Amino acid sequence: MHDTYSILRHFADSWMLLAMTLFFLGACLWAFRPGARDTHDEAARAIFRDSPPPVAGCGKGCPGCNCQPKDPT
């Protein structure tokens, strides 16, 4: 009779490796499916959803900022 370690080692080397490989491939295919682009774009912009819009001029948004771009003419 085999000991428990050998049985679990055989299971991990064969079926568990196959199961983890199939799970990895399934997760990759699910993440890169054609219809997921909008979902991923929305998730990427989620941190900026409540941010104020950028300030014109230098962009630093300092109170009382006078650093407007100079007129090139």
C-alpha positions, 0 to 999 in steps of 0.5 A: 500500500502506498503512503499518503505522501506518495498518493498526494504527490502523484495527484498533485503531479498529474491531475492538479497540474492539469486543473491549474493549467486549465484554470489559468487558460480559462482566466486568461481567455475570460480576461482578454475576451473581445467584449471585455474592453469597455469593462476594463476601460471603465475600471481603469478610469474609476480612480479618476471618477470623482476628481476635479477637472484639470485647471487651465494654465500650468496645471498645478492648480495653485490658489491665486496662480498667475502662471498663464502661458505667455502670448507668443506674438 
